[in-house]
Amino acid sequence: MTDDPDHLVQFVFRSKPVEPLSDAELKKVIGDWDTLHRQLDLSGFLIRFETTFVGVIEGARGTVIARLETMSSDSILAGLTVLREAEIERRRFGTWRFQDLSTLDGDEMLRATGGLFAHRLTQELYRGS
């Protein structure tokens, strides 16, 4: 990924599905987002906790803003809120993918490591801000 540092941004957002999603629906949505984000040269990740999504999207400012606008008008999401916007010198999650970690690692592992992950994520997000 090649980036112009003057235009590279990172947005942190929160949203909820309009209706509860089945595991199959959730897997499809996340897979579709992952594919689209790769096509748009966006990086980041998505965390789902119960009915809330929290995500990070990094990339060229115009592309990130356009993608968030599209996501906010998506019929499956309600109340997409930008929690943080920052210009960044480099991608912090350039090799990360949008995946549902609970289907990969199991809910028990996420619960056991959630505090440590949240601490490390906070450090990474605010490093150099």
N, CA, C and O atoms as a printed pandas DataFrame, in Angstrom:
     atom_number atom_name residue_name chain_id  residue_number  x_coord  y_coord  z_coord
0              1         N          MET        A               1    0.839   -1.164    0.000
1              2        CA          MET        A               1    0.000    0.000    0.000
2              3         C          MET        A               1    0.890    1.235    0.000
3              4         O          MET        A               1    1.743    1.401    0.872
4              5         N          THR        A               2    0.685    2.082   -0.967
5              6        CA          THR        A               2    1.437    3.333   -1.005
6              7         C          THR        A               2    0.495    4.461   -0.636
7              8         O          THR        A               2   -0.631    4.529   -1.127
8              9         N          ASP        A               3    0.953    5.331    0.218
9             10        CA          ASP        A               3    0.096    6.387    0.730
10            11         C          ASP        A               3    0.807    7.719    0.662
11            12         O          ASP        A               3    2.019    7.798    0.861
12            13         N          ASP        A               4    0.055    8.759    0.384
13            14        CA          ASP        A               4    0.544   10.114    0.512
14            15         C          ASP        A               4    0.298   10.510    1.962
15            16         O          ASP        A               4   -0.855   10.673    2.359
16            17         N          PRO        A               5    1.363   10.672    2.776
17            18        CA          PRO        A               5    1.161   10.937    4.201
18            19         C          PRO        A               5    0.342   12.191    4.483
19            20         O          PRO        A               5   -0.269   12.292    5.547
20            21         N          ASP        A               6    0.313   13.146    3.561
21            22        CA          ASP        A               6   -0.461   14.362    3.791
22            23         C          ASP        A               6   -1.965   14.095    3.777
23            24         O          ASP        A               6   -2.746   14.915    4.261
24            25         N          HIS        A               7   -2.368   12.965    3.229
25            26        CA          HIS        A               7   -3.793   12.691    3.083
26            27         C          HIS        A               7   -4.236   11.397    3.742
27            28         O          HIS        A               7   -5.374   10.971    3.546
28            29         N          LEU        A               8   -3.380   10.771    4.508
29            30        CA          LEU        A               8   -3.703    9.507    5.154
30            31         C          LEU        A               8   -4.417    9.783    6.478
31            32         O          LEU        A               8   -3.927   10.551    7.305
32            33         N          VAL        A               9   -5.574    9.153    6.672
33            34        CA          VAL        A               9   -6.365    9.371    7.880
34            35         C          VAL        A               9   -6.793    8.045    8.488
35            36         O          VAL        A               9   -6.776    6.994    7.848
36            37         N          GLN        A              10   -7.175    8.147    9.745
37            38        CA          GLN        A              10   -7.721    7.010   10.468
38            39         C          GLN        A              10   -8.998    7.480   11.167
39            40         O          GLN        A              10   -8.987    8.471   11.897
40            41         N          PHE        A              11  -10.073    6.776   10.941
41            42        CA          PHE        A              11  -11.346    7.058   11.605
42            43         C          PHE        A              11  -11.703    5.871   12.485
43            44         O          PHE        A              11  -11.556    4.719   12.076
44            45         N          VAL        A              12  -12.171    6.157   13.693
45            46        CA          VAL        A              12  -12.726    5.145   14.578
46            47         C          VAL        A              12  -14.229    5.397   14.614
47            48         O          VAL        A              12  -14.666    6.533   14.803
48            49         N          PHE        A              13  -15.017    4.348   14.435
49            50        CA          PHE        A              13  -16.473    4.515   14.384
50            51         C          PHE        A              13  -17.173    3.449   15.209
51            52         O          PHE        A              13  -16.594    2.426   15.573
52            53         N          ARG        A              14  -18.452    3.729   15.492
53            54        CA          ARG        A              14  -19.309    2.802   16.222
54            55         C          ARG        A              14  -20.651    2.750   15.503
55            56         O          ARG        A              14  -21.115    3.755   14.965
56            57         N          SER        A              15  -21.270    1.573   15.497
57            58        CA          SER        A              15  -22.593    1.431   14.909
58            59         C          SER        A              15  -23.254    0.169   15.440
59            60         O          SER        A              15  -22.618   -0.654   16.098
60            61         N          LYS        A              16  -24.530    0.032   15.144
61            62        CA          LYS        A              16  -25.282   -1.165   15.518
62            63         C          LYS        A              16  -26.112   -1.601   14.319
63            64         O          LYS        A              16  -26.515   -0.766   13.510
64            65         N          PRO        A              17  -26.370   -2.892   14.195
65            66        CA          PRO        A              17  -27.294   -3.322   13.148
66            67         C          PRO        A              17  -28.712   -2.882   13.486
67            68         O          PRO        A              17  -29.086   -2.816   14.657
68            69         N          VAL        A              18  -29.497   -2.582   12.460
69            70        CA          VAL        A              18  -30.896   -2.191   12.653
70            71         C          VAL        A              18  -31.662   -3.330   13.327
71            72         O          VAL        A              18  -32.471   -3.099   14.225
72            73         N          GLU        A              19  -31.399   -4.552   12.887
73            74        CA          GLU        A              19  -32.022   -5.747   13.453
74            75         C          GLU        A              19  -30.910   -6.729   13.799
75            76         O          GLU        A              19  -29.833   -6.675   13.205
76            77         N          PRO        A              20  -31.154   -7.621   14.745
77            78        CA          PRO        A              20  -30.134   -8.642   15.034
78            79         C          PRO        A              20  -29.805   -9.447   13.778
79            80         O          PRO        A              20  -30.692   -9.791   12.996
80            81         N          LEU        A              21  -28.525   -9.738   13.598
81            82        CA          LEU        A              21  -28.081  -10.501   12.437
82            83         C          LEU        A              21  -27.787  -11.935   12.846
83            84         O          LEU        A              21  -27.212  -12.186   13.904
84            85         N          SER        A              22  -28.186  -12.865   12.001
85            86        CA          SER        A              22  -27.811  -14.256   12.244
86            87         C          SER        A              22  -26.311  -14.394   12.007
87            88         O          SER        A              22  -25.688  -13.505   11.426
88            89         N          ASP        A              23  -25.736  -15.496   12.452
89            90        CA          ASP        A              23  -24.303  -15.715   12.225
90            91         C          ASP        A              23  -23.975  -15.694   10.738
91            92         O          ASP        A              23  -22.948  -15.147   10.335
92            93         N          ALA        A              24  -24.842  -16.287    9.923
93            94        CA          ALA        A              24  -24.606  -16.320    8.477
94            95         C          ALA        A              24  -24.684  -14.914    7.873
95            96         O          ALA        A              24  -23.863  -14.554    7.030
96            97         N          GLU        A              25  -25.667  -14.123    8.302
97            98        CA          GLU        A              25  -25.794  -12.746    7.801
98            99         C          GLU        A              25  -24.588  -11.907    8.212
99           100         O          GLU        A              25  -24.054  -11.138    7.414
100          101         N          LEU        A              26  -24.169  -12.064    9.463
101          102        CA          LEU        A              26  -23.019  -11.318    9.957
102          103         C          LEU        A              26  -21.759  -11.685    9.180
103          104         O          LEU        A              26  -20.985  -10.808    8.795
104          105         N          LYS        A              27  -21.557  -12.957    8.955
105          106        CA          LYS        A              27  -20.381  -13.410    8.204
106          107         C          LYS        A              27  -20.383  -12.825    6.794
107          108         O          LYS        A              27  -19.333  -12.423    6.294
108          109         N          LYS        A              28  -21.551  -12.773    6.145
109          110        CA          LYS        A              28  -21.639  -12.218    4.797
110          111         C          LYS        A              28  -21.337  -10.724    4.797
111          112         O          LYS        A              28  -20.577  -10.247    3.954
112          113         N          VAL        A              29  -21.923   -9.983    5.731
113          114        CA          VAL        A              29  -21.691   -8.535    5.807
114          115         C          VAL        A              29  -20.209   -8.246    6.001
115          116         O          VAL        A              29  -19.631   -7.428    5.286
116          117         N          ILE        A              30  -19.603   -8.913    6.963
117          118        CA          ILE        A              30  -18.187   -8.668    7.248
118          119         C          ILE        A              30  -17.317   -9.077    6.067
119          120         O          ILE        A              30  -16.358   -8.379    5.737
120          121         N          GLY        A              31  -17.634  -10.186    5.433
121          122        CA          GLY        A              31  -16.888  -10.611    4.244
122          123         C          GLY        A              31  -17.012   -9.610    3.113
123          124         O          GLY        A              31  -16.027   -9.300    2.442
124          125         N          ASP        A              32  -18.225   -9.098    2.898
125          126        CA          ASP        A              32  -18.436   -8.083    1.851
126          127         C          ASP        A              32  -17.638   -6.818    2.155
127          128         O          ASP        A              32  -17.013   -6.242    1.265
128          129         N          TRP        A              33  -17.664   -6.389    3.424
129          130        CA          TRP        A              33  -16.910   -5.194    3.808
130          131         C          TRP        A              33  -15.420   -5.414    3.588
131          132         O          TRP        A              33  -14.731   -4.537    3.067
132          133         N          ASP        A              34  -14.920   -6.578    3.983
133          134        CA          ASP        A              34  -13.498   -6.871    3.828
134          135         C          ASP        A              34  -13.089   -6.809    2.361
135          136         O          ASP        A              34  -12.070   -6.207    2.022
136          137         N          THR        A              35  -13.874   -7.425    1.500
137          138        CA          THR        A              35  -13.575   -7.417    0.069
138          139         C          THR        A              35  -13.577   -5.994   -0.479
139          140         O          THR        A              35  -12.658   -5.603   -1.200
140          141         N          LEU        A              36  -14.595   -5.226   -0.144
141          142        CA          LEU        A              36  -14.693   -3.853   -0.632
142          143         C          LEU        A              36  -13.541   -2.997   -0.113
143          144         O          LEU        A              36  -12.968   -2.205   -0.862
144          145         N          HIS        A              37  -13.206   -3.150    1.143
145          146        CA          HIS        A              37  -12.125   -2.345    1.718
146          147         C          HIS        A              37  -10.788   -2.659    1.047
147          148         O          HIS        A              37   -9.970   -1.762    0.843
148          149         N          ARG        A              38  -10.567   -3.907    0.710
149          150        CA          ARG        A              38   -9.336   -4.258   -0.016
150          151         C          ARG        A              38   -9.333   -3.613   -1.405
151          152         O          ARG        A              38   -8.306   -3.101   -1.850
152          153         N          GLN        A              39  -10.473   -3.637   -2.085
153          154        CA          GLN        A              39  -10.575   -3.017   -3.408
154          155         C          GLN        A              39  -10.336   -1.513   -3.345
155          156         O          GLN        A              39   -9.770   -0.932   -4.271
156          157         N          LEU        A              40  -10.767   -0.881   -2.255
157          158        CA          LEU        A              40  -10.623    0.563   -2.086
158          159         C          LEU        A              40   -9.295    0.956   -1.436
159          160         O          LEU        A              40   -9.053    2.138   -1.190
160          161         N          ASP        A              41   -8.437   -0.020   -1.157
161          162        CA          ASP        A              41   -7.154    0.196   -0.495
162          163         C          ASP        A              41   -7.344    0.817    0.889
163          164         O          ASP        A              41   -6.622    1.736    1.276
164          165         N          LEU        A              42   -8.330    0.297    1.625
165          166        CA          LEU        A              42   -8.568    0.715    3.000
166          167         C          LEU        A              42   -8.095   -0.386    3.928
167          168         O          LEU        A              42   -8.227   -1.568    3.612
168          169         N          SER        A              43   -7.553   -0.013    5.053
169          170        CA          SER        A              43   -7.149   -0.988    6.055
170          171         C          SER        A              43   -7.898   -0.699    7.343
171          172         O          SER        A              43   -8.569    0.326    7.467
172          173         N          GLY        A              44   -7.780   -1.604    8.295
173          174        CA          GLY        A              44   -8.434   -1.418    9.577
174          175         C          GLY        A              44   -8.985   -2.711   10.112
175          176         O          GLY        A              44   -8.531   -3.795    9.748
176          177         N          PHE        A              45   -9.964   -2.593   10.975
177          178        CA          PHE        A              45  -10.564   -3.780   11.568
178          179         C          PHE        A              45  -11.945   -3.452   12.103
179          180         O          PHE        A              45  -12.348   -2.291   12.173
180          181         N          LEU        A              46  -12.658   -4.499   12.477
181          182        CA          LEU        A              46  -14.002   -4.377   13.030
182          183         C          LEU        A              46  -14.102   -5.295   14.234
183          184         O          LEU        A              46  -13.731   -6.467   14.164
184          185         N          ILE        A              47  -14.599   -4.764   15.330
185          186        CA          ILE        A              47  -14.850   -5.562   16.526
186          187         C          ILE        A              47  -16.353   -5.567   16.761
187          188         O          ILE        A              47  -17.012   -4.532   16.665
188          189         N          ARG        A              48  -16.883   -6.739   17.069
189          190        CA          ARG        A              48  -18.297   -6.833   17.416
190          191         C          ARG        A              48  -18.387   -7.285   18.859
191          192         O          ARG        A              48  -17.824   -8.309   19.246
192          193         N          PHE        A              49  -19.107   -6.499   19.648
193          194        CA          PHE        A              49  -19.392   -6.900   21.017
194          195         C          PHE        A              49  -20.893   -6.871   21.185
195          196         O          PHE        A              49  -21.510   -5.806   21.165
196          197         N          GLU        A              50  -21.481   -8.043   21.351
197          198        CA          GLU        A              50  -22.922   -8.206   21.420
198          199         C          GLU        A              50  -23.559   -7.542   20.199
199          200         O          GLU        A              50  -23.423   -8.065   19.093
200          201         N          THR        A              51  -24.246   -6.412   20.357
201          202        CA          THR        A              51  -24.927   -5.815   19.203
202          203         C          THR        A              51  -24.241   -4.553   18.695
203          204         O          THR        A              51  -24.825   -3.812   17.904
204          205         N          THR        A              52  -23.022   -4.298   19.134
205          206        CA          THR        A              52  -22.328   -3.074   18.727
206          207         C          THR        A              52  -21.084   -3.405   17.918
207          208         O          THR        A              52  -20.317   -4.303   18.265
208          209         N          PHE        A              53  -20.900   -2.667   16.836
209          210        CA          PHE        A              53  -19.672   -2.736   16.049
210          211         C          PHE        A              53  -18.810   -1.531   16.405
211          212         O          PHE        A              53  -19.319   -0.419   16.540
212          213         N          VAL        A              54  -17.521   -1.748   16.556
213          214        CA          VAL        A              54  -16.553   -0.671   16.667
214          215         C          VAL        A              54  -15.478   -0.985   15.641
215          216         O          VAL        A              54  -14.962   -2.102   15.593
216          217         N          GLY        A              55  -15.145   -0.001   14.825
217          218        CA          GLY        A              55  -14.176   -0.257   13.779
218          219         C          GLY        A              55  -13.199    0.878   13.583
219          220         O          GLY        A              55  -13.413    2.000   14.041
220          221         N          VAL        A              56  -12.134    0.561   12.898
221          222        CA          VAL        A              56  -11.125    1.525   12.483
222          223         C          VAL        A              56  -10.969    1.375   10.978
223          224         O          VAL        A              56  -10.838    0.266   10.460
224          225         N          ILE        A              57  -10.985    2.504   10.289
225          226        CA          ILE        A              57  -10.727    2.509    8.847
226          227         C          ILE        A              57   -9.614    3.502    8.580
227          228         O          ILE        A              57   -9.649    4.639    9.050
228          229         N          GLU        A              58   -8.615    3.054    7.811
229          230        CA          GLU        A              58   -7.479    3.896    7.458
230          231         C          GLU        A              58   -7.343    3.940    5.942
231          232         O          GLU        A              58   -7.616    2.956    5.255
232          233         N          GLY        A              59   -6.922    5.076    5.436
233          234        CA          GLY        A              59   -6.679    5.203    4.005
234          235         C          GLY        A              59   -6.691    6.661    3.595
235          236         O          GLY        A              59   -6.613    7.563    4.429
236          237         N          ALA        A              60   -6.789    6.872    2.298
237          238        CA          ALA        A              60   -6.857    8.232    1.767
238          239         C          ALA        A              60   -8.125    8.911    2.273
239          240         O          ALA        A              60   -9.196    8.306    2.290
240          241         N          ARG        A              61   -7.999   10.171    2.684
241          242        CA          ARG        A              61   -9.110   10.903    3.306
242          243         C          ARG        A              61  -10.411   10.791    2.499
243          244         O          ARG        A              61  -11.446   10.421    3.053
244          245         N          GLY        A              62  -10.370   11.098    1.233
245          246        CA          GLY        A              62  -11.589   11.081    0.423
246          247         C          GLY        A              62  -12.229    9.707    0.352
247          248         O          GLY        A              62  -13.454    9.585    0.389
248          249         N          THR        A              63  -11.409    8.678    0.251
249          250        CA          THR        A              63  -11.928    7.315    0.174
250          251         C          THR        A              63  -12.558    6.899    1.493
251          252         O          THR        A              63  -13.628    6.290    1.506
252          253         N          VAL        A              64  -11.901    7.222    2.604
253          254        CA          VAL        A              64  -12.431    6.860    3.923
254          255         C          VAL        A              64  -13.755    7.574    4.171
255          256         O          VAL        A              64  -14.716    6.953    4.626
256          257         N          ILE        A              65  -13.816    8.869    3.879
257          258        CA          ILE        A              65  -15.050    9.624    4.111
258          259         C          ILE        A              65  -16.183    9.085    3.241
259          260         O          ILE        A              65  -17.308    8.926    3.716
260          261         N          ALA        A              66  -15.895    8.803    1.976
261          262        CA          ALA        A              66  -16.923    8.255    1.088
262          263         C          ALA        A              66  -17.422    6.903    1.593
263          264         O          ALA        A              66  -18.619    6.620    1.547
264          265         N          ARG        A              67  -16.504    6.073    2.071
265          266        CA          ARG        A              67  -16.897    4.758    2.576
266          267         C          ARG        A              67  -17.750    4.880    3.831
267          268         O          ARG        A              67  -18.745    4.168    3.967
268          269         N          LEU        A              68  -17.385    5.763    4.745
269          270        CA          LEU        A              68  -18.194    5.957    5.955
270          271         C          LEU        A              68  -19.576    6.503    5.620
271          272         O          LEU        A              68  -20.562    6.129    6.256
272          273         N          GLU        A              69  -19.656    7.382    4.628
273          274        CA          GLU        A              69  -20.965    7.896    4.207
274          275         C          GLU        A              69  -21.824    6.770    3.651
275          276         O          GLU        A              69  -23.020    6.698    3.934
276          277         N          THR        A              70  -21.214    5.889    2.860
277          278        CA          THR        A              70  -21.943    4.744    2.319
278          279         C          THR        A              70  -22.399    3.823    3.444
279          280         O          THR        A              70  -23.541    3.365    3.462
280          281         N          MET        A              71  -21.494    3.556    4.382
281          282        CA          MET        A              71  -21.855    2.682    5.507
282          283         C          MET        A              71  -22.970    3.300    6.350
283          284         O          MET        A              71  -23.850    2.585    6.829
284          285         N          SER        A              72  -22.940    4.616    6.534
285          286        CA          SER        A              72  -23.960    5.250    7.374
286          287         C          SER        A              72  -25.337    5.225    6.722
287          288         O          SER        A              72  -26.350    5.320    7.415
288          289         N          SER        A              73  -25.386    5.099    5.405
289          290        CA          SER        A              73  -26.682    5.010    4.722
290          291         C          SER        A              73  -27.081    3.561    4.441
291          292         O          SER        A              73  -28.138    3.313    3.860
292          293         N          ASP        A              74  -26.248    2.609    4.847
293          294        CA          ASP        A              74  -26.536    1.194    4.652
294          295         C          ASP        A              74  -27.779    0.819    5.454
295          296         O          ASP        A              74  -27.917    1.205    6.615
296          297         N          SER        A              75  -28.665    0.079    4.840
297          298        CA          SER        A              75  -29.942   -0.257    5.486
298          299         C          SER        A              75  -29.786   -1.217    6.662
299          300         O          SER        A              75  -30.726   -1.382    7.439
300          301         N          ILE        A              76  -28.622   -1.855    6.813
301          302        CA          ILE        A              76  -28.473   -2.773    7.942
302          303         C          ILE        A              76  -27.917   -2.095    9.190
303          304         O          ILE        A              76  -27.976   -2.663   10.280
304          305         N          LEU        A              77  -27.371   -0.868    9.039
305          306        CA          LEU        A              77  -26.756   -0.184   10.174
306          307         C          LEU        A              77  -27.617    0.961   10.680
307          308         O          LEU        A              77  -28.344    1.602    9.920
308          309         N          ALA        A              78  -27.518    1.198   11.970
309          310        CA          ALA        A              78  -28.217    2.329   12.585
310          311         C          ALA        A              78  -27.206    3.160   13.363
311          312         O          ALA        A              78  -26.380    2.623   14.101
312          313         N          GLY        A              79  -27.279    4.453   13.192
313          314        CA          GLY        A              79  -26.502    5.355   14.025
314          315         C          GLY        A              79  -24.999    5.226   13.942
315          316         O          GLY        A              79  -24.337    5.140   14.976
316          317         N          LEU        A              80  -24.437    5.210   12.747
317          318        CA          LEU        A              80  -22.982    5.190   12.639
318          319         C          LEU        A              80  -22.444    6.506   13.190
319          320         O          LEU        A              80  -22.826    7.585   12.736
320          321         N          THR        A              81  -21.559    6.405   14.167
321          322        CA          THR        A              81  -20.993    7.568   14.836
322          323         C          THR        A              81  -19.480    7.528   14.720
323          324         O          THR        A              81  -18.857    6.518   15.047
324          325         N          VAL        A              82  -18.885    8.613   14.260
325          326        CA          VAL        A              82  -17.428    8.714   14.229
326          327         C          VAL        A              82  -16.971    9.114   15.629
327          328         O          VAL        A              82  -17.387   10.146   16.157
328          329         N          LEU        A              83  -16.119    8.293   16.219
329          330        CA          LEU        A              83  -15.614    8.537   17.566
330          331         C          LEU        A              83  -14.302    9.306   17.550
331          332         O          LEU        A              83  -13.983   10.037   18.488
332          333         N          ARG        A              84  -13.553    9.134   16.480
333          334        CA          ARG        A              84  -12.241    9.781   16.401
334          335         C          ARG        A              84  -11.824    9.880   14.947
335          336         O          ARG        A              84  -12.031    8.953   14.163
336          337         N          GLU        A              85  -11.233   11.014   14.595
337          338        CA          GLU        A              85  -10.661   11.218   13.266
338          339         C          GLU        A              85   -9.260   11.775   13.473
339          340         O          GLU        A              85   -9.061   12.699   14.261
340          341         N          ALA        A              86   -8.287   11.205   12.757
341          342        CA          ALA        A              86   -6.921   11.685   12.907
342          343         C          ALA        A              86   -6.147   11.519   11.613
343          344         O          ALA        A              86   -6.320   10.536   10.893
344          345         N          GLU        A              87   -5.291   12.491   11.327
345          346        CA          GLU        A              87   -4.320   12.305   10.263
346          347         C          GLU        A              87   -3.212   11.444   10.834
347          348         O          GLU        A              87   -2.794   11.630   11.976
348          349         N          ILE        A              88   -2.737   10.499   10.032
349          350        CA          ILE        A              88   -1.681    9.597   10.489
350          351         C          ILE        A              88   -0.556    9.577    9.471
351          352         O          ILE        A              88   -0.775    9.790    8.278
352          353         N          GLU        A              89    0.643    9.318    9.954
353          354        CA          GLU        A              89    1.804    9.262    9.079
354          355         C          GLU        A              89    1.918    7.925    8.376
355          356         O          GLU        A              89    2.425    7.838    7.258
356          357         N          ARG        A              90    1.438    6.876    9.047
357          358        CA          ARG        A              90    1.491    5.530    8.469
358          359         C          ARG        A              90    0.274    4.754    8.950
359          360         O          ARG        A              90   -0.346    5.095    9.957
360          361         N          ARG        A              91   -0.045    3.731    8.225
361          362        CA          ARG        A              91   -1.145    2.866    8.642
362          363         C          ARG        A              91   -0.723    2.072    9.864
363          364         O          ARG        A              91    0.363    1.493    9.890
364          365         N          ARG        A              92   -1.565    2.045   10.861
365          366        CA          ARG        A              92   -1.274    1.265   12.059
366          367         C          ARG        A              92   -1.844   -0.144   11.966
367          368         O          ARG        A              92   -1.400   -1.044   12.680
368          369         N          PHE        A              93   -2.828   -0.340   11.088
369          370        CA          PHE        A              93   -3.469   -1.647   10.947
370          371         C          PHE        A              93   -3.474   -2.073    9.474
371          372         O          PHE        A              93   -4.454   -2.636    8.985
372          373         N          GLY        A              94   -2.379   -1.801    8.785
373          374        CA          GLY        A              94   -2.294   -2.048    7.351
374          375         C          GLY        A              94   -2.418   -3.495    6.939
375          376         O          GLY        A              94   -2.820   -3.778    5.811
376          377         N          THR        A              95   -2.084   -4.421    7.819
377          378        CA          THR        A              95   -2.173   -5.839    7.457
378          379         C          THR        A              95   -3.387   -6.514    8.082
379          380         O          THR        A              95   -3.588   -7.715    7.901
380          381         N          TRP        A              96   -4.203   -5.752    8.818
381          382        CA          TRP        A              96   -5.380   -6.316    9.463
382          383         C          TRP        A              96   -6.517   -6.409    8.463
383          384         O          TRP        A              96   -6.572   -5.652    7.494
384          385         N          ARG        A              97   -7.446   -7.367    8.712
385          386        CA          ARG        A              97   -8.598   -7.555    7.839
386          387         C          ARG        A              97   -9.884   -7.466    8.658
387          388         O          ARG        A              97   -9.891   -7.691    9.868
388          389         N          PHE        A              98  -10.955   -7.138    7.974
389          390        CA          PHE        A              98  -12.266   -7.163    8.616
390          391         C          PHE        A              98  -12.684   -8.626    8.724
391          392         O          PHE        A              98  -12.924   -9.288    7.714
392          393         N          GLN        A              99  -12.769   -9.118    9.943
393          394        CA          GLN        A              99  -13.179  -10.489   10.205
394          395         C          GLN        A              99  -13.990  -10.504   11.493
395          396         O          GLN        A              99  -13.902   -9.584   12.307
396          397         N          ASP        A             100  -14.772  -11.546   11.665
397          398        CA          ASP        A             100  -15.480  -11.737   12.925
398          399         C          ASP        A             100  -14.594  -12.625   13.792
399          400         O          ASP        A             100  -14.564  -13.842   13.610
400          401         N          LEU        A             101  -13.875  -12.020   14.730
401          402        CA          LEU        A             101  -12.921  -12.775   15.537
402          403         C          LEU        A             101  -13.592  -13.872   16.344
403          404         O          LEU        A             101  -12.974  -14.900   16.618
404          405         N          SER        A             102  -14.839  -13.675   16.728
405          406        CA          SER        A             102  -15.484  -14.693   17.554
406          407         C          SER        A             102  -15.634  -16.003   16.799
407          408         O          SER        A             102  -15.657  -17.065   17.421
408          409         N          THR        A             103  -15.737  -15.959   15.461
409          410        CA          THR        A             103  -15.853  -17.200   14.704
410          411         C          THR        A             103  -14.488  -17.828   14.479
411          412         O          THR        A             103  -14.397  -19.012   14.153
412          413         N          LEU        A             104  -13.429  -17.051   14.650
413          414        CA          LEU        A             104  -12.082  -17.583   14.461
414          415         C          LEU        A             104  -11.498  -18.127   15.761
415          416         O          LEU        A             104  -10.899  -19.202   15.774
416          417         N          ASP        A             105  -11.673  -17.385   16.853
417          418        CA          ASP        A             105  -10.966  -17.693   18.088
418          419         C          ASP        A             105  -11.864  -18.191   19.208
419          420         O          ASP        A             105  -11.364  -18.670   20.226
420          421         N          GLY        A             106  -13.148  -18.090   19.049
421          422        CA          GLY        A             106  -14.060  -18.530   20.098
422          423         C          GLY        A             106  -14.330  -17.432   21.107
423          424         O          GLY        A             106  -13.417  -16.704   21.496
424          425         N          ASP        A             107  -15.569  -17.308   21.531
425          426        CA          ASP        A             107  -15.961  -16.235   22.442
426          427         C          ASP        A             107  -15.205  -16.277   23.760
427          428         O          ASP        A             107  -14.889  -15.223   24.313
428          429         N          GLU        A             108  -14.907  -17.462   24.280
429          430        CA          GLU        A             108  -14.215  -17.562   25.568
430          431         C          GLU        A             108  -12.839  -16.927   25.497
431          432         O          GLU        A             108  -12.420  -16.239   26.428
432          433         N          MET        A             109  -12.136  -17.154   24.401
433          434        CA          MET        A             109  -10.812  -16.553   24.253
434          435         C          MET        A             109  -10.919  -15.033   24.209
435          436         O          MET        A             109  -10.105  -14.335   24.813
436          437         N          LEU        A             110  -11.913  -14.522   23.501
437          438        CA          LEU        A             110  -12.079  -13.068   23.423
438          439         C          LEU        A             110  -12.406  -12.481   24.788
439          440         O          LEU        A             110  -11.881  -11.429   25.151
440          441         N          ARG        A             111  -13.256  -13.141   25.536
441          442        CA          ARG        A             111  -13.587  -12.640   26.870
442          443         C          ARG        A             111  -12.343  -12.646   27.773
443          444         O          ARG        A             111  -12.121  -11.711   28.542
444          445         N          ALA        A             112  -11.544  -13.703   27.669
445          446        CA          ALA        A             112  -10.370  -13.840   28.526
446          447         C          ALA        A             112   -9.287  -12.820   28.184
447          448         O          ALA        A             112   -8.551  -12.371   29.063
448          449         N          THR        A             113   -9.193  -12.461   26.920
449          450        CA          THR        A             113   -8.122  -11.554   26.497
450          451         C          THR        A             113   -8.632  -10.159   26.168
451          452         O          THR        A             113   -7.848   -9.300   25.763
452          453         N          GLY        A             114   -9.914   -9.918   26.332
453          454        CA          GLY        A             114  -10.508   -8.642   25.929
454          455         C          GLY        A             114   -9.886   -7.430   26.579
455          456         O          GLY        A             114   -9.651   -6.424   25.910
456          457         N          GLY        A             115   -9.612   -7.504   27.876
457          458        CA          GLY        A             115   -9.022   -6.362   28.571
458          459         C          GLY        A             115   -7.638   -6.037   28.052
459          460         O          GLY        A             115   -7.318   -4.870   27.823
460          461         N          LEU        A             116   -6.812   -7.054   27.864
461          462        CA          LEU        A             116   -5.460   -6.837   27.337
462          463         C          LEU        A             116   -5.525   -6.288   25.916
463          464         O          LEU        A             116   -4.785   -5.366   25.572
464          465         N          PHE        A             117   -6.408   -6.851   25.090
465          466        CA          PHE        A             117   -6.543   -6.364   23.717
466          467         C          PHE        A             117   -6.971   -4.910   23.707
467          468         O          PHE        A             117   -6.411   -4.106   22.962
468          469         N          ALA        A             118   -7.965   -4.555   24.531
469          470        CA          ALA        A             118   -8.447   -3.171   24.573
470          471         C          ALA        A             118   -7.337   -2.222   25.011
471          472         O          ALA        A             118   -7.210   -1.122   24.474
472          473         N          HIS        A             119   -6.535   -2.643   25.982
473          474        CA          HIS        A             119   -5.420   -1.816   26.448
474          475         C          HIS        A             119   -4.406   -1.597   25.326
475          476         O          HIS        A             119   -3.985   -0.468   25.075
476          477         N          ARG        A             120   -4.020   -2.672   24.660
477          478        CA          ARG        A             120   -3.042   -2.547   23.563
478          479         C          ARG        A             120   -3.602   -1.739   22.405
479          480         O          ARG        A             120   -2.881   -0.952   21.792
480          481         N          LEU        A             121   -4.875   -1.926   22.102
481          482        CA          LEU        A             121   -5.501   -1.168   21.024
482          483         C          LEU        A             121   -5.503    0.317   21.353
483          484         O          LEU        A             121   -5.186    1.143   20.496
484          485         N          THR        A             122   -5.851    0.658   22.566
485          486        CA          THR        A             122   -5.850    2.060   22.981
486          487         C          THR        A             122   -4.457    2.662   22.844
487          488         O          THR        A             122   -4.309    3.780   22.350
488          489         N          GLN        A             123   -3.440    1.931   23.278
489          490        CA          GLN        A             123   -2.071    2.424   23.135
490          491         C          GLN        A             123   -1.727    2.667   21.681
491          492         O          GLN        A             123   -1.134    3.693   21.347
492          493         N          GLU        A             124   -2.094    1.732   20.805
493          494        CA          GLU        A             124   -1.760    1.857   19.381
494          495         C          GLU        A             124   -2.502    3.011   18.731
495          496         O          GLU        A             124   -1.923    3.751   17.937
496          497         N          LEU        A             125   -3.781    3.174   19.060
497          498        CA          LEU        A             125   -4.576    4.221   18.447
498          499         C          LEU        A             125   -4.082    5.618   18.826
499          500         O          LEU        A             125   -4.109    6.539   18.010
500          501         N          TYR        A             126   -3.637    5.761   20.061
501          502        CA          TYR        A             126   -3.266    7.087   20.531
502          503         C          TYR        A             126   -1.768    7.358   20.510
503          504         O          TYR        A             126   -1.323    8.427   20.930
504          505         N          ARG        A             127   -0.996    6.404   20.028
505          506        CA          ARG        A             127    0.448    6.602   19.918
506          507         C          ARG        A             127    0.730    7.711   18.919
507          508         O          ARG        A             127    0.336    7.622   17.756
508          509         N          GLY        A             128    1.387    8.715   19.355
509          510        CA          GLY        A             128    1.788    9.783   18.455
510          511         C          GLY        A             128    0.675   10.743   18.085
511          512         O          GLY        A             128    0.880   11.621   17.246
512          513         N          SER        A             129   -0.501   10.603   18.685
513          514        CA          SER        A             129   -1.603   11.515   18.342
514          515         C          SER        A             129   -1.416   12.839   19.045
515          516         O          SER        A             129   -2.237   13.743   18.887
